Amino acid sequence: MLGKKPKKPMTPKQKKIAKAYGDPNKITRGDIITLAKKKKGEVVEAKKGRKITKKKSKKSGAKPKNAALYARVKAEAKRKFKVYPSAYANAWLVRTYKKRGGTYA
């Protein structure tokens, strides 16, 4: 019996999850994680094709009012910086957009 560890007894939480998933011998750590994420409200692909569809609403950031100007400045940023998007490139983008009269909603 070298190399094999004896199975630990299930905790009450695991028993509850096993009851929800059917056969307690087929419970995996992934099932526990899936149910934990379900409580947080994330979208998760569960085992056996089950899908949990509850999702938190995502906060949206400020959007530029002048889309054409923003697109021109963004194209300049892509040409100017080797790595885009990056913190430096995005800071330059916002600063230049505002200098040229752009505003955010």
Biopython code that builds the backbone (N, CA, C, O; Angstrom):
import numpy as np
from Bio.PDB.StructureBuilder import StructureBuilder

atoms = [
    (1, "MET", "N", (0.809, -1.179, 0.000)),
    (1, "MET", "CA", (0.000, 0.000, 0.000)),
    (1, "MET", "C", (0.860, 1.254, 0.000)),
    (1, "MET", "O", (0.438, 2.295, 0.503)),
    (2, "LEU", "N", (2.032, 1.166, -0.546)),
    (2, "LEU", "CA", (2.905, 2.320, -0.615)),
    (2, "LEU", "C", (2.397, 3.296, -1.682)),
    (2, "LEU", "O", (1.939, 2.886, -2.749)),
    (3, "GLY", "N", (2.486, 4.583, -1.375)),
    (3, "GLY", "CA", (2.091, 5.592, -2.355)),
    (3, "GLY", "C", (0.629, 5.993, -2.295)),
    (3, "GLY", "O", (0.267, 7.072, -2.764)),
    (4, "LYS", "N", (-0.213, 5.153, -1.731)),
    (4, "LYS", "CA", (-1.631, 5.492, -1.643)),
    (4, "LYS", "C", (-1.969, 5.922, -0.231)),
    (4, "LYS", "O", (-1.639, 5.247, 0.744)),
    (5, "LYS", "N", (-2.634, 7.064, -0.146)),
    (5, "LYS", "CA", (-3.049, 7.546, 1.164)),
    (5, "LYS", "C", (-4.486, 7.104, 1.424)),
    (5, "LYS", "O", (-5.294, 7.053, 0.497)),
    (6, "PRO", "N", (-4.805, 6.793, 2.648)),
    (6, "PRO", "CA", (-6.203, 6.432, 2.942)),
    (6, "PRO", "C", (-7.091, 7.669, 2.805)),
    (6, "PRO", "O", (-6.671, 8.786, 3.105)),
    (7, "LYS", "N", (-8.315, 7.451, 2.350)),
    (7, "LYS", "CA", (-9.251, 8.560, 2.173)),
    (7, "LYS", "C", (-9.668, 9.118, 3.525)),
    (7, "LYS", "O", (-9.926, 8.380, 4.476)),
    (8, "LYS", "N", (-9.727, 10.453, 3.581)),
    (8, "LYS", "CA", (-10.179, 11.112, 4.797)),
    (8, "LYS", "C", (-11.696, 11.063, 4.845)),
    (8, "LYS", "O", (-12.346, 11.072, 3.799)),
    (9, "PRO", "N", (-12.272, 11.012, 6.044)),
    (9, "PRO", "CA", (-13.735, 11.051, 6.125)),
    (9, "PRO", "C", (-14.253, 12.413, 5.642)),
    (9, "PRO", "O", (-13.585, 13.435, 5.799)),
    (10, "MET", "N", (-15.446, 12.404, 5.058)),
    (10, "MET", "CA", (-16.013, 13.639, 4.517)),
    (10, "MET", "C", (-16.476, 14.575, 5.623)),
    (10, "MET", "O", (-16.991, 14.149, 6.657)),
    (11, "THR", "N", (-16.275, 15.859, 5.374)),
    (11, "THR", "CA", (-16.750, 16.880, 6.305)),
    (11, "THR", "C", (-18.240, 17.086, 6.069)),
    (11, "THR", "O", (-18.758, 16.663, 5.036)),
    (12, "PRO", "N", (-18.947, 17.730, 7.006)),
    (12, "PRO", "CA", (-20.372, 17.985, 6.790)),
    (12, "PRO", "C", (-20.638, 18.767, 5.501)),
    (12, "PRO", "O", (-21.634, 18.527, 4.818)),
    (13, "LYS", "N", (-19.736, 19.710, 5.172)),
    (13, "LYS", "CA", (-19.893, 20.493, 3.940)),
    (13, "LYS", "C", (-19.788, 19.587, 2.715)),
    (13, "LYS", "O", (-20.573, 19.704, 1.774)),
    (14, "GLN", "N", (-18.810, 18.683, 2.739)),
    (14, "GLN", "CA", (-18.641, 17.749, 1.629)),
    (14, "GLN", "C", (-19.825, 16.808, 1.506)),
    (14, "GLN", "O", (-20.234, 16.464, 0.397)),
    (15, "LYS", "N", (-20.380, 16.387, 2.641)),
    (15, "LYS", "CA", (-21.555, 15.507, 2.609)),
    (15, "LYS", "C", (-22.737, 16.209, 1.962)),
    (15, "LYS", "O", (-23.492, 15.608, 1.198)),
    (16, "LYS", "N", (-22.889, 17.501, 2.282)),
    (16, "LYS", "CA", (-23.987, 18.287, 1.713)),
    (16, "LYS", "C", (-23.832, 18.398, 0.197)),
    (16, "LYS", "O", (-24.798, 18.267, -0.554)),
    (17, "ILE", "N", (-22.601, 18.640, -0.230)),
    (17, "ILE", "CA", (-22.324, 18.759, -1.663)),
    (17, "ILE", "C", (-22.511, 17.418, -2.353)),
    (17, "ILE", "O", (-23.062, 17.351, -3.452)),
    (18, "ALA", "N", (-22.054, 16.355, -1.711)),
    (18, "ALA", "CA", (-22.202, 15.017, -2.272)),
    (18, "ALA", "C", (-23.672, 14.673, -2.449)),
    (18, "ALA", "O", (-24.059, 14.034, -3.427)),
    (19, "LYS", "N", (-24.482, 15.101, -1.498)),
    (19, "LYS", "CA", (-25.916, 14.856, -1.589)),
    (19, "LYS", "C", (-26.502, 15.599, -2.790)),
    (19, "LYS", "O", (-27.378, 15.078, -3.482)),
    (20, "ALA", "N", (-26.012, 16.825, -3.036)),
    (20, "ALA", "CA", (-26.502, 17.622, -4.162)),
    (20, "ALA", "C", (-26.067, 17.029, -5.501)),
    (20, "ALA", "O", (-26.800, 17.116, -6.487)),
    (21, "TYR", "N", (-24.859, 16.416, -5.538)),
    (21, "TYR", "CA", (-24.327, 15.867, -6.777)),
    (21, "TYR", "C", (-24.633, 14.398, -6.980)),
    (21, "TYR", "O", (-24.279, 13.840, -8.019)),
    (22, "GLY", "N", (-25.271, 13.763, -6.034)),
    (22, "GLY", "CA", (-25.606, 12.359, -6.204)),
    (22, "GLY", "C", (-24.648, 11.455, -5.456)),
    (22, "GLY", "O", (-24.614, 11.474, -4.226)),
    (23, "ASP", "N", (-23.879, 10.672, -6.169)),
    (23, "ASP", "CA", (-22.993, 9.677, -5.583)),
    (23, "ASP", "C", (-21.871, 10.337, -4.777)),
    (23, "ASP", "O", (-21.068, 11.078, -5.343)),
    (24, "PRO", "N", (-21.802, 10.080, -3.461)),
    (24, "PRO", "CA", (-20.767, 10.724, -2.642)),
    (24, "PRO", "C", (-19.351, 10.287, -2.988)),
    (24, "PRO", "O", (-18.397, 10.985, -2.643)),
    (25, "ASN", "N", (-19.188, 9.153, -3.658)),
    (25, "ASN", "CA", (-17.854, 8.693, -4.032)),
    (25, "ASN", "C", (-17.293, 9.440, -5.244)),
    (25, "ASN", "O", (-16.090, 9.388, -5.501)),
    (26, "LYS", "N", (-18.155, 10.129, -5.985)),
    (26, "LYS", "CA", (-17.710, 10.843, -7.183)),
    (26, "LYS", "C", (-17.495, 12.333, -6.942)),
    (26, "LYS", "O", (-17.241, 13.078, -7.888)),
    (27, "ILE", "N", (-17.589, 12.771, -5.716)),
    (27, "ILE", "CA", (-17.399, 14.189, -5.412)),
    (27, "ILE", "C", (-15.923, 14.555, -5.605)),
    (27, "ILE", "O", (-15.029, 13.801, -5.219)),
    (28, "THR", "N", (-15.688, 15.709, -6.201)),
    (28, "THR", "CA", (-14.316, 16.168, -6.428)),
    (28, "THR", "C", (-14.123, 17.538, -5.811)),
    (28, "THR", "O", (-15.078, 18.192, -5.392)),
    (29, "ARG", "N", (-12.884, 17.955, -5.763)),
    (29, "ARG", "CA", (-12.579, 19.290, -5.256)),
    (29, "ARG", "C", (-13.191, 20.346, -6.171)),
    (29, "ARG", "O", (-13.594, 21.413, -5.708)),
    (30, "GLY", "N", (-13.261, 20.052, -7.455)),
    (30, "GLY", "CA", (-13.859, 20.978, -8.421)),
    (30, "GLY", "C", (-15.324, 21.251, -8.120)),
    (30, "GLY", "O", (-15.803, 22.371, -8.299)),
    (31, "ASP", "N", (-16.033, 20.230, -7.663)),
    (31, "ASP", "CA", (-17.439, 20.414, -7.297)),
    (31, "ASP", "C", (-17.570, 21.374, -6.123)),
    (31, "ASP", "O", (-18.474, 22.210, -6.090)),
    (32, "ILE", "N", (-16.664, 21.249, -5.162)),
    (32, "ILE", "CA", (-16.697, 22.139, -3.996)),
    (32, "ILE", "C", (-16.425, 23.575, -4.435)),
    (32, "ILE", "O", (-17.101, 24.506, -3.997)),
    (33, "ILE", "N", (-15.433, 23.745, -5.300)),
    (33, "ILE", "CA", (-15.090, 25.084, -5.796)),
    (33, "ILE", "C", (-16.245, 25.667, -6.597)),
    (33, "ILE", "O", (-16.551, 26.852, -6.472)),
    (34, "THR", "N", (-16.889, 24.842, -7.419)),
    (34, "THR", "CA", (-18.019, 25.301, -8.220)),
    (34, "THR", "C", (-19.132, 25.850, -7.344)),
    (34, "THR", "O", (-19.684, 26.914, -7.623)),
    (35, "LEU", "N", (-19.459, 25.124, -6.288)),
    (35, "LEU", "CA", (-20.530, 25.579, -5.409)),
    (35, "LEU", "C", (-20.113, 26.822, -4.626)),
    (35, "LEU", "O", (-20.952, 27.674, -4.333)),
    (36, "ALA", "N", (-18.838, 26.940, -4.285)),
    (36, "ALA", "CA", (-18.357, 28.137, -3.590)),
    (36, "ALA", "C", (-18.483, 29.349, -4.495)),
    (36, "ALA", "O", (-18.884, 30.423, -4.046)),
    (37, "LYS", "N", (-18.139, 29.182, -5.784)),
    (37, "LYS", "CA", (-18.258, 30.284, -6.744)),
    (37, "LYS", "C", (-19.713, 30.639, -6.986)),
    (37, "LYS", "O", (-20.053, 31.802, -7.205)),
    (38, "LYS", "N", (-20.574, 29.620, -6.944)),
    (38, "LYS", "CA", (-22.000, 29.850, -7.138)),
    (38, "LYS", "C", (-22.526, 30.794, -6.058)),
    (38, "LYS", "O", (-23.359, 31.659, -6.330)),
    (39, "LYS", "N", (-22.036, 30.621, -4.839)),
    (39, "LYS", "CA", (-22.468, 31.483, -3.743)),
    (39, "LYS", "C", (-22.025, 32.922, -3.973)),
    (39, "LYS", "O", (-22.737, 33.852, -3.596)),
    (40, "LYS", "N", (-20.855, 33.120, -4.588)),
    (40, "LYS", "CA", (-20.341, 34.463, -4.847)),
    (40, "LYS", "C", (-21.050, 35.122, -6.033)),
    (40, "LYS", "O", (-20.956, 36.338, -6.196)),
    (41, "GLY", "N", (-21.743, 34.366, -6.849)),
    (41, "GLY", "CA", (-22.489, 34.925, -7.964)),
    (41, "GLY", "C", (-21.731, 34.948, -9.271)),
    (41, "GLY", "O", (-22.107, 35.688, -10.180)),
    (42, "GLU", "N", (-20.668, 34.157, -9.396)),
    (42, "GLU", "CA", (-19.904, 34.110, -10.634)),
    (42, "GLU", "C", (-20.510, 33.088, -11.580)),
    (42, "GLU", "O", (-21.184, 32.150, -11.155)),
    (43, "VAL", "N", (-20.259, 33.283, -12.873)),
    (43, "VAL", "CA", (-20.700, 32.298, -13.858)),
    (43, "VAL", "C", (-19.646, 31.212, -13.912)),
    (43, "VAL", "O", (-18.458, 31.498, -14.067)),
    (44, "VAL", "N", (-20.077, 29.967, -13.784)),
    (44, "VAL", "CA", (-19.150, 28.847, -13.695)),
    (44, "VAL", "C", (-19.650, 27.719, -14.578)),
    (44, "VAL", "O", (-20.845, 27.427, -14.610)),
    (45, "GLU", "N", (-18.726, 27.083, -15.299)),
    (45, "GLU", "CA", (-19.065, 25.855, -16.008)),
    (45, "GLU", "C", (-18.915, 24.726, -14.997)),
    (45, "GLU", "O", (-17.810, 24.462, -14.523)),
    (46, "ALA", "N", (-19.988, 24.074, -14.672)),
    (46, "ALA", "CA", (-19.948, 22.997, -13.696)),
    (46, "ALA", "C", (-19.705, 21.673, -14.412)),
    (46, "ALA", "O", (-19.749, 21.595, -15.639)),
    (47, "LYS", "N", (-19.452, 20.651, -13.633)),
    (47, "LYS", "CA", (-19.251, 19.322, -14.199)),
    (47, "LYS", "C", (-20.548, 18.792, -14.806)),
    (47, "LYS", "O", (-21.643, 19.236, -14.461)),
    (48, "LYS", "N", (-20.403, 17.865, -15.687)),
    (48, "LYS", "CA", (-21.522, 17.152, -16.303)),
    (48, "LYS", "C", (-22.448, 18.102, -17.072)),
    (48, "LYS", "O", (-23.655, 17.870, -17.141)),
    (49, "GLY", "N", (-21.882, 19.173, -17.650)),
    (49, "GLY", "CA", (-22.660, 20.073, -18.492)),
    (49, "GLY", "C", (-23.605, 20.998, -17.761)),
    (49, "GLY", "O", (-24.376, 21.711, -18.404)),
    (50, "ARG", "N", (-23.574, 21.013, -16.442)),
    (50, "ARG", "CA", (-24.442, 21.922, -15.694)),
    (50, "ARG", "C", (-23.872, 23.325, -15.787)),
    (50, "ARG", "O", (-22.656, 23.510, -15.730)),
    (51, "LYS", "N", (-24.734, 24.302, -15.927)),
    (51, "LYS", "CA", (-24.269, 25.681, -16.001)),
    (51, "LYS", "C", (-24.979, 26.524, -14.955)),
    (51, "LYS", "O", (-26.205, 26.499, -14.844)),
    (52, "ILE", "N", (-24.201, 27.263, -14.197)),
    (52, "ILE", "CA", (-24.753, 28.159, -13.194)),
    (52, "ILE", "C", (-24.771, 29.535, -13.830)),
    (52, "ILE", "O", (-23.717, 30.061, -14.185)),
    (53, "THR", "N", (-25.948, 30.130, -13.981)),
    (53, "THR", "CA", (-26.067, 31.341, -14.791)),
    (53, "THR", "C", (-26.137, 32.629, -13.999)),
    (53, "THR", "O", (-26.218, 33.703, -14.595)),
    (54, "LYS", "N", (-26.108, 32.562, -12.690)),
    (54, "LYS", "CA", (-26.191, 33.772, -11.885)),
    (54, "LYS", "C", (-24.917, 34.583, -12.075)),
    (54, "LYS", "O", (-23.819, 34.031, -12.002)),
    (55, "LYS", "N", (-25.046, 35.886, -12.318)),
    (55, "LYS", "CA", (-23.877, 36.705, -12.591)),
    (55, "LYS", "C", (-24.012, 38.066, -11.927)),
    (55, "LYS", "O", (-25.087, 38.666, -11.926)),
    (56, "LYS", "N", (-22.904, 38.549, -11.359)),
    (56, "LYS", "CA", (-22.899, 39.881, -10.767)),
    (56, "LYS", "C", (-22.830, 40.907, -11.890)),
    (56, "LYS", "O", (-22.211, 40.664, -12.926)),
    (57, "SER", "N", (-23.468, 42.055, -11.678)),
    (57, "SER", "CA", (-23.379, 43.104, -12.683)),
    (57, "SER", "C", (-22.014, 43.765, -12.564)),
    (57, "SER", "O", (-21.535, 44.045, -11.465)),
    (58, "LYS", "N", (-21.403, 44.007, -13.704)),
    (58, "LYS", "CA", (-20.067, 44.576, -13.735)),
    (58, "LYS", "C", (-20.167, 46.087, -13.844)),
    (58, "LYS", "O", (-20.942, 46.604, -14.649)),
    (59, "LYS", "N", (-19.388, 46.799, -13.038)),
    (59, "LYS", "CA", (-19.374, 48.251, -13.121)),
    (59, "LYS", "C", (-18.660, 48.652, -14.406)),
    (59, "LYS", "O", (-17.604, 48.111, -14.734)),
    (60, "SER", "N", (-19.234, 49.587, -15.118)),
    (60, "SER", "CA", (-18.583, 50.046, -16.334)),
    (60, "SER", "C", (-17.857, 51.349, -16.038)),
    (60, "SER", "O", (-18.338, 52.178, -15.266)),
    (61, "GLY", "N", (-16.706, 51.520, -16.651)),
    (61, "GLY", "CA", (-15.900, 52.710, -16.439)),
    (61, "GLY", "C", (-16.441, 53.886, -17.222)),
    (61, "GLY", "O", (-17.459, 53.776, -17.906)),
    (62, "ALA", "N", (-15.759, 55.012, -17.118)),
    (62, "ALA", "CA", (-16.154, 56.204, -17.849)),
    (62, "ALA", "C", (-15.950, 55.973, -19.346)),
    (62, "ALA", "O", (-14.941, 55.399, -19.758)),
    (63, "LYS", "N", (-16.895, 56.414, -20.144)),
    (63, "LYS", "CA", (-16.814, 56.241, -21.591)),
    (63, "LYS", "C", (-16.555, 57.598, -22.242)),
    (63, "LYS", "O", (-17.130, 58.601, -21.819)),
    (64, "PRO", "N", (-15.699, 57.645, -23.266)),
    (64, "PRO", "CA", (-15.417, 58.916, -23.921)),
    (64, "PRO", "C", (-16.640, 59.426, -24.689)),
    (64, "PRO", "O", (-17.338, 58.655, -25.348)),
    (65, "LYS", "N", (-16.890, 60.744, -24.592)),
    (65, "LYS", "CA", (-18.040, 61.328, -25.288)),
    (65, "LYS", "C", (-17.757, 61.498, -26.776)),
    (65, "LYS", "O", (-18.640, 61.278, -27.605)),
    (66, "ASN", "N", (-16.527, 61.889, -27.121)),
    (66, "ASN", "CA", (-16.157, 62.106, -28.515)),
    (66, "ASN", "C", (-15.420, 60.865, -29.014)),
    (66, "ASN", "O", (-14.203, 60.754, -28.867)),
    (67, "ALA", "N", (-16.163, 59.942, -29.600)),
    (67, "ALA", "CA", (-15.599, 58.655, -30.003)),
    (67, "ALA", "C", (-14.559, 58.787, -31.113)),
    (67, "ALA", "O", (-13.567, 58.057, -31.119)),
    (68, "ALA", "N", (-14.773, 59.707, -32.048)),
    (68, "ALA", "CA", (-13.843, 59.880, -33.169)),
    (68, "ALA", "C", (-12.483, 60.378, -32.673)),
    (68, "ALA", "O", (-11.444, 59.866, -33.087)),
    (69, "LEU", "N", (-12.493, 61.366, -31.798)),
    (69, "LEU", "CA", (-11.250, 61.894, -31.236)),
    (69, "LEU", "C", (-10.542, 60.811, -30.428)),
    (69, "LEU", "O", (-9.324, 60.658, -30.525)),
    (70, "TYR", "N", (-11.289, 60.073, -29.646)),
    (70, "TYR", "CA", (-10.714, 59.006, -28.825)),
    (70, "TYR", "C", (-10.055, 57.950, -29.707)),
    (70, "TYR", "O", (-8.978, 57.452, -29.381)),
    (71, "ALA", "N", (-10.698, 57.608, -30.818)),
    (71, "ALA", "CA", (-10.147, 56.605, -31.734)),
    (71, "ALA", "C", (-8.841, 57.092, -32.358)),
    (71, "ALA", "O", (-7.900, 56.313, -32.505)),
    (72, "ARG", "N", (-8.775, 58.380, -32.727)),
    (72, "ARG", "CA", (-7.548, 58.937, -33.311)),
    (72, "ARG", "C", (-6.401, 58.896, -32.299)),
    (72, "ARG", "O", (-5.285, 58.495, -32.630)),
    (73, "VAL", "N", (-6.688, 59.316, -31.060)),
    (73, "VAL", "CA", (-5.650, 59.337, -30.021)),
    (73, "VAL", "C", (-5.211, 57.914, -29.678)),
    (73, "VAL", "O", (-4.032, 57.668, -29.423)),
    (74, "LYS", "N", (-6.148, 56.996, -29.673)),
    (74, "LYS", "CA", (-5.825, 55.596, -29.370)),
    (74, "LYS", "C", (-4.921, 55.012, -30.460)),
    (74, "LYS", "O", (-3.984, 54.271, -30.162)),
    (75, "ALA", "N", (-5.204, 55.346, -31.718)),
    (75, "ALA", "CA", (-4.364, 54.875, -32.822)),
    (75, "ALA", "C", (-2.950, 55.434, -32.687)),
    (75, "ALA", "O", (-1.973, 54.733, -32.953)),
    (76, "GLU", "N", (-2.842, 56.701, -32.272)),
    (76, "GLU", "CA", (-1.522, 57.305, -32.042)),
    (76, "GLU", "C", (-0.792, 56.575, -30.918)),
    (76, "GLU", "O", (0.407, 56.318, -31.021)),
    (77, "ALA", "N", (-1.501, 56.244, -29.858)),
    (77, "ALA", "CA", (-0.899, 55.534, -28.725)),
    (77, "ALA", "C", (-0.376, 54.170, -29.159)),
    (77, "ALA", "O", (0.684, 53.742, -28.703)),
    (78, "LYS", "N", (-1.099, 53.493, -30.024)),
    (78, "LYS", "CA", (-0.669, 52.179, -30.509)),
    (78, "LYS", "C", (0.601, 52.288, -31.350)),
    (78, "LYS", "O", (1.449, 51.397, -31.323)),
    (79, "ARG", "N", (0.725, 53.392, -32.101)),
    (79, "ARG", "CA", (1.932, 53.607, -32.900)),
    (79, "ARG", "C", (3.115, 54.038, -32.022)),
    (79, "ARG", "O", (4.258, 53.656, -32.272)),
    (80, "LYS", "N", (2.821, 54.831, -31.000)),
    (80, "LYS", "CA", (3.855, 55.431, -30.158)),
    (80, "LYS", "C", (4.495, 54.426, -29.196)),
    (80, "LYS", "O", (5.705, 54.479, -28.975)),
    (81, "PHE", "N", (3.706, 53.511, -28.618)),
    (81, "PHE", "CA", (4.203, 52.589, -27.611)),
    (81, "PHE", "C", (4.331, 51.181, -28.178)),
    (81, "PHE", "O", (3.466, 50.715, -28.920)),
    (82, "LYS", "N", (5.428, 50.509, -27.816)),
    (82, "LYS", "CA", (5.636, 49.132, -28.280)),
    (82, "LYS", "C", (4.601, 48.184, -27.677)),
    (82, "LYS", "O", (4.088, 47.285, -28.343)),
    (83, "VAL", "N", (4.310, 48.417, -26.385)),
    (83, "VAL", "CA", (3.345, 47.562, -25.684)),
    (83, "VAL", "C", (2.065, 48.346, -25.474)),
    (83, "VAL", "O", (2.040, 49.312, -24.712)),
    (84, "TYR", "N", (1.008, 47.934, -26.145)),
    (84, "TYR", "CA", (-0.305, 48.538, -25.923)),
    (84, "TYR", "C", (-1.301, 47.407, -25.799)),
    (84, "TYR", "O", (-1.306, 46.531, -26.664)),
    (85, "PRO", "N", (-2.137, 47.367, -24.794)),
    (85, "PRO", "CA", (-2.313, 48.332, -23.712)),
    (85, "PRO", "C", (-1.281, 48.143, -22.602)),
    (85, "PRO", "O", (-0.865, 47.025, -22.295)),
    (86, "SER", "N", (-0.890, 49.239, -22.025)),
    (86, "SER", "CA", (-0.021, 49.236, -20.852)),
    (86, "SER", "C", (-0.421, 50.431, -19.989)),
    (86, "SER", "O", (-1.169, 51.301, -20.434)),
    (87, "ALA", "N", (0.070, 50.469, -18.779)),
    (87, "ALA", "CA", (-0.280, 51.568, -17.879)),
    (87, "ALA", "C", (0.209, 52.897, -18.445)),
    (87, "ALA", "O", (-0.505, 53.898, -18.398)),
    (88, "TYR", "N", (1.430, 52.903, -18.979)),
    (88, "TYR", "CA", (1.986, 54.135, -19.546)),
    (88, "TYR", "C", (1.185, 54.592, -20.765)),
    (88, "TYR", "O", (0.863, 55.772, -20.900)),
    (89, "ALA", "N", (0.871, 53.654, -21.641)),
    (89, "ALA", "CA", (0.141, 53.997, -22.862)),
    (89, "ALA", "C", (-1.264, 54.510, -22.532)),
    (89, "ALA", "O", (-1.731, 55.475, -23.137)),
    (90, "ASN", "N", (-1.922, 53.881, -21.593)),
    (90, "ASN", "CA", (-3.278, 54.312, -21.225)),
    (90, "ASN", "C", (-3.270, 55.676, -20.539)),
    (90, "ASN", "O", (-4.168, 56.491, -20.750)),
    (91, "ALA", "N", (-2.239, 55.920, -19.710)),
    (91, "ALA", "CA", (-2.128, 57.231, -19.061)),
    (91, "ALA", "C", (-1.909, 58.317, -20.114)),
    (91, "ALA", "O", (-2.507, 59.391, -20.048)),
    (92, "TRP", "N", (-1.048, 58.024, -21.081)),
    (92, "TRP", "CA", (-0.794, 58.977, -22.168)),
    (92, "TRP", "C", (-2.064, 59.209, -22.983)),
    (92, "TRP", "O", (-2.370, 60.342, -23.355)),
    (93, "LEU", "N", (-2.791, 58.150, -23.256)),
    (93, "LEU", "CA", (-4.033, 58.227, -24.020)),
    (93, "LEU", "C", (-5.037, 59.154, -23.341)),
    (93, "LEU", "O", (-5.605, 60.031, -23.992)),
    (94, "VAL", "N", (-5.259, 58.972, -22.057)),
    (94, "VAL", "CA", (-6.231, 59.785, -21.317)),
    (94, "VAL", "C", (-5.773, 61.240, -21.268)),
    (94, "VAL", "O", (-6.563, 62.154, -21.504)),
    (95, "ARG", "N", (-4.492, 61.448, -20.960)),
    (95, "ARG", "CA", (-3.961, 62.808, -20.860)),
    (95, "ARG", "C", (-4.082, 63.553, -22.189)),
    (95, "ARG", "O", (-4.502, 64.710, -22.216)),
    (96, "THR", "N", (-3.717, 62.897, -23.286)),
    (96, "THR", "CA", (-3.774, 63.519, -24.612)),
    (96, "THR", "C", (-5.213, 63.762, -25.045)),
    (96, "THR", "O", (-5.523, 64.809, -25.615)),
    (97, "TYR", "N", (-6.092, 62.803, -24.779)),
    (97, "TYR", "CA", (-7.504, 62.948, -25.126)),
    (97, "TYR", "C", (-8.105, 64.165, -24.423)),
    (97, "TYR", "O", (-8.852, 64.935, -25.027)),
    (98, "LYS", "N", (-7.771, 64.329, -23.140)),
    (98, "LYS", "CA", (-8.291, 65.471, -22.382)),
    (98, "LYS", "C", (-7.678, 66.784, -22.864)),
    (98, "LYS", "O", (-8.373, 67.800, -22.901)),
    (99, "LYS", "N", (-6.392, 66.793, -23.235)),
    (99, "LYS", "CA", (-5.731, 67.995, -23.752)),
    (99, "LYS", "C", (-6.414, 68.492, -25.018)),
    (99, "LYS", "O", (-6.541, 69.696, -25.243)),
    (100, "ARG", "N", (-6.848, 67.550, -25.833)),
    (100, "ARG", "CA", (-7.465, 67.888, -27.113)),
    (100, "ARG", "C", (-8.962, 68.179, -26.989)),
    (100, "ARG", "O", (-9.662, 68.308, -27.993)),
    (101, "GLY", "N", (-9.439, 68.278, -25.768)),
    (101, "GLY", "CA", (-10.828, 68.695, -25.554)),
    (101, "GLY", "C", (-11.820, 67.564, -25.330)),
    (101, "GLY", "O", (-13.026, 67.804, -25.270)),
    (102, "GLY", "N", (-11.344, 66.368, -25.209)),
    (102, "GLY", "CA", (-12.239, 65.225, -24.972)),
    (102, "GLY", "C", (-12.717, 65.183, -23.524)),
    (102, "GLY", "O", (-12.009, 65.606, -22.610)),
    (103, "THR", "N", (-13.915, 64.674, -23.332)),
    (103, "THR", "CA", (-14.468, 64.512, -21.990)),
    (103, "THR", "C", (-15.034, 63.106, -21.852)),
    (103, "THR", "O", (-15.271, 62.411, -22.840)),
    (104, "TYR", "N", (-15.241, 62.712, -20.615)),
    (104, "TYR", "CA", (-15.789, 61.380, -20.324)),
    (104, "TYR", "C", (-17.180, 61.513, -19.714)),
    (104, "TYR", "O", (-17.470, 62.463, -18.988)),
    (105, "ALA", "N", (-18.037, 60.536, -20.026)),
    (105, "ALA", "CA", (-19.401, 60.528, -19.483)),
    (105, "ALA", "C", (-19.456, 59.742, -18.211)),
    (105, "ALA", "O", (-20.522, 59.621, -17.605)),
]
sb = StructureBuilder()
sb.init_structure("model")
sb.init_model(0)
sb.init_chain("A")
sb.init_seg("    ")
for serial, (resi, resn, name, xyz) in enumerate(atoms, 1):
    if name == "N":
        sb.init_residue(resn, " ", resi, " ")
    sb.init_atom(name, np.array(xyz, "f"), 0.0, 1.0, " ", f" {name:<3s}", serial, name[0])
structure = sb.get_structure()
